[in-house]
Amino acid sequence: MDKVNKALDVVIVGGGMITNDLILPSVYHLQRLGVVGQITICALNSAPLKALAENQEIRAAFPGQGFTAKPALTEPAERAYPDLYREVIAAARPRQAVIVAVPDQFHYPVVMEALRHDQHVLCVKPLVLRYAQTVEVEKLALERGLFVGVEYHKRFDRRALMAKRQYALGHFGEFTMGEAKLIEPYYYRHSNFQNWFTCDQTDPFVYIGCHYVDLVYFITGLNPAAVSVSGVKGHFPNGKEGYLWSNARVRYENGALLSVTDGLGYPDEAAGSNDQGLLMYCEGPNRSGMIKHDDQDRGVHHCYLENIGCGGKRFNYVSPDFYRLVAWEQPGFKPVGYGYDSVAASIESMARIERETAALAAPAALEKRRELIRGIDATGIIATPANSFINELVVEAARLSITADGEWVNILYGANPHVEKRN
Ligand SMILES: NC(=O)c1ccc[n+]([C@@H]2O[C@H](COP(=O)([O-])OP(=O)(O)OC[C@H]3O[C@@H](n4cnc5c(N)ncnc54)[C@H](O)[C@@H]3O)[C@@H](O)[C@H]2O)c1
């Protein structure tokens, strides 16, 4: 097999913010490392694809690289192609990669379509919005020996990886009380969010709180046992109503509590690109332990001559940890950070699965792919349906709770995990 055939072709469905800010640059870098072959991006219409193709920062970082746009860039910006992704996925060679980067409520149909067409999948978080759907995804993927990764990139932050190892070694004691927050900038309200971030679809806890819920689970292994989420509603500039703020309490199986505050309201003029962090108090024998992550101000401050910082600011806290384009030893720039590490870990896992089974006959290859996928599930670093389904249970419970003004919703495990209101 030549290099091109060994490399995985990638179809990205969705050409919005996360594709621009993380996924496309990561996939371009993997392409020049030989892991990725052809790249196709399918969006609802041509407008975001044109913006991606013309993004000067991306062009300068990845000279000579490009993608196939579906619909073509020459199509009128206002013409929508809601089902084109099906054709694009159907046209892909079997067992390549589909990256799902559409709004939360469309993850499920796109992920299932990709699996039905024998594609490995990387889905931005949250995988799906209902537990039953995760089970379906997991089952179909395992039947066909396909990898499904969920892009919970905070797991790849070095501080989280450190905390996970040391928590397991007993260095902190047992998690008992904590608080997390992630407040995205106010200007998000002016973006495409206003079209889909409505009260009936999602809320700040489901959208971003899930990162810290997943992280506390990643570090401690504790199952969330109940959730209560209260929201504050407001209007987007286009008049649609959304939950603009939320506060959640998550109760864990050992009785621990985590408070999670989220919103679309970090001041545009303030120095961070958002406000975020995690504080966990733990109990040990006759003393307590603590894990404290300031995920907003990571100690690097820039003041630019022009308004080129996040949200058009001159003075910024700059995180070198999530995603940055930096100089490297070859032409252009390379993406570094836990965002890149997370995308690379899933795509490289798919490539490894294909590499290690390429020489086997079909039934043996299928069995081996399943074995490799079970190994990734058990290692528990990359989020997969099998090792991160607590997130779907939490999301499901959260939606029940926030629409009932903060009523507690229990999460029940066992043979048939499900959620139910307390009263
Ligand atoms: N930190 C994170 O992990 C993080 C950050 C941002 C977004 N996300 C997730 O990424 C997803 C997308 O968010 P975003 O901010 O990029 O949204 P966005 O609104 O900027 O972009 C959504 C994209 O989906 C495309 N789309 C919608 N319907 C489609 C269809 N039928 N076929 C093809 N494309 C379609 C649109 O054309 C658009 O390009 C969401 O699930 C969000 O939760 C994750």
The ligand as an SDF file (V2000), in Angstrom:
LIG
                    3D

 44 48  0  0  0  0  0  0  0  0999 V2000
  -14.7760   23.3500   23.5370 N   0  0  0  0  0  0  0  0  0  0  0  0
  -15.3990   22.5000   22.7440 C   0  0  0  0  0  0  0  0  0  0  0  0
  -15.2640   21.2870   22.8730 O   0  0  0  0  0  0  0  0  0  0  0  0
  -16.2990   23.0470   21.7150 C   0  0  0  0  0  0  0  0  0  0  0  0
  -16.1920   24.3910   21.3970 C   0  0  0  0  0  0  0  0  0  0  0  0
  -17.0580   24.8780   20.4390 C   0  0  0  0  0  0  0  0  0  0  0  0
  -17.9980   24.0400   19.8600 C   0  0  0  0  0  0  0  0  0  0  0  0
  -18.0670   22.7480   20.2010 N   0  0  0  0  0  0  0  0  0  0  0  0
  -19.1170   21.8770   19.6280 C   0  0  0  0  0  0  0  0  0  0  0  0
  -18.9870   21.8920   18.2240 O   0  0  0  0  0  0  0  0  0  0  0  0
  -20.2790   21.8200   17.6160 C   0  0  0  0  0  0  0  0  0  0  0  0
  -20.3930   22.9310   16.5850 C   0  0  0  0  0  0  0  0  0  0  0  0
  -20.1990   24.1520   17.2560 O   0  0  0  0  0  0  0  0  0  0  0  0
  -19.6910   25.4480   16.4860 P   0  0  0  0  0  0  0  0  0  0  0  0
  -19.3900   26.4360   17.5530 O   0  0  0  0  0  0  0  0  0  0  0  0
  -18.6450   25.1030   15.4910 O   0  0  0  0  0  0  0  0  0  0  0  0
  -21.0610   25.8610   15.7820 O   0  0  0  0  0  0  0  0  0  0  0  0
  -21.2940   26.8230   14.5470 P   0  0  0  0  0  0  0  0  0  0  0  0
  -22.7040   27.2430   14.6480 O   0  0  0  0  0  0  0  0  0  0  0  0
  -20.2180   27.8340   14.4360 O   0  0  0  0  0  0  0  0  0  0  0  0
  -21.1370   25.8380   13.2760 O   0  0  0  0  0  0  0  0  0  0  0  0
  -22.0220   24.7970   13.0090 C   0  0  0  0  0  0  0  0  0  0  0  0
  -21.7190   24.2740   11.6180 C   0  0  0  0  0  0  0  0  0  0  0  0
  -22.5650   23.1610   11.3550 O   0  0  0  0  0  0  0  0  0  0  0  0
  -22.9560   23.2360   10.0150 C   0  0  0  0  0  0  0  0  0  0  0  0
  -24.2000   22.4810    9.8020 N   0  0  0  0  0  0  0  0  0  0  0  0
  -25.3990   22.6380   10.3940 C   0  0  0  0  0  0  0  0  0  0  0  0
  -26.2900   21.7640    9.8800 N   0  0  0  0  0  0  0  0  0  0  0  0
  -25.6150   21.0220    8.9630 C   0  0  0  0  0  0  0  0  0  0  0  0
  -25.9780   19.9930    8.0710 C   0  0  0  0  0  0  0  0  0  0  0  0
  -27.2200   19.5080    8.0160 N   0  0  0  0  0  0  0  0  0  0  0  0
  -25.0260   19.4900    7.2430 N   0  0  0  0  0  0  0  0  0  0  0  0
  -23.7650   19.9590    7.2680 C   0  0  0  0  0  0  0  0  0  0  0  0
  -23.3710   20.9560    8.1010 N   0  0  0  0  0  0  0  0  0  0  0  0
  -24.2870   21.4860    8.9110 C   0  0  0  0  0  0  0  0  0  0  0  0
  -23.1360   24.7150    9.7430 C   0  0  0  0  0  0  0  0  0  0  0  0
  -23.0480   24.9910    8.3350 O   0  0  0  0  0  0  0  0  0  0  0  0
  -21.9490   25.2900   10.5010 C   0  0  0  0  0  0  0  0  0  0  0  0
  -20.8220   25.3370    9.6500 O   0  0  0  0  0  0  0  0  0  0  0  0
  -21.2980   21.8720   18.7440 C   0  0  0  0  0  0  0  0  0  0  0  0
  -21.7220   20.5560   19.0540 O   0  0  0  0  0  0  0  0  0  0  0  0
  -20.5080   22.4110   19.9240 C   0  0  0  0  0  0  0  0  0  0  0  0
  -20.9920   21.9240   21.1650 O   0  0  0  0  0  0  0  0  0  0  0  0
  -17.2120   22.2160   21.1000 C   0  0  0  0  0  0  0  0  0  0  0  0
  1  2  1  0
  2  3  2  0
  2  4  1  0
  4  5  1  0
  4 44  2  0
  5  6  2  0
  6  7  1  0
  7  8  2  0
  8  9  1  0
  8 44  1  0
  9 10  1  0
  9 42  1  0
 10 11  1  0
 11 12  1  0
 11 40  1  0
 12 13  1  0
 13 14  1  0
 14 15  2  0
 14 16  1  0
 14 17  1  0
 17 18  1  0
 18 19  2  0
 18 20  1  0
 18 21  1  0
 21 22  1  0
 22 23  1  0
 23 24  1  0
 23 38  1  0
 24 25  1  0
 25 26  1  0
 25 36  1  0
 26 27  1  0
 26 35  1  0
 27 28  2  0
 28 29  1  0
 29 30  1  0
 29 35  2  0
 30 31  1  0
 30 32  2  0
 32 33  1  0
 33 34  2  0
 34 35  1  0
 36 37  1  0
 36 38  1  0
 38 39  1  0
 40 41  1  0
 40 42  1  0
 42 43  1  0
M  CHG  2   8   1  16  -1
M  END
$$$$
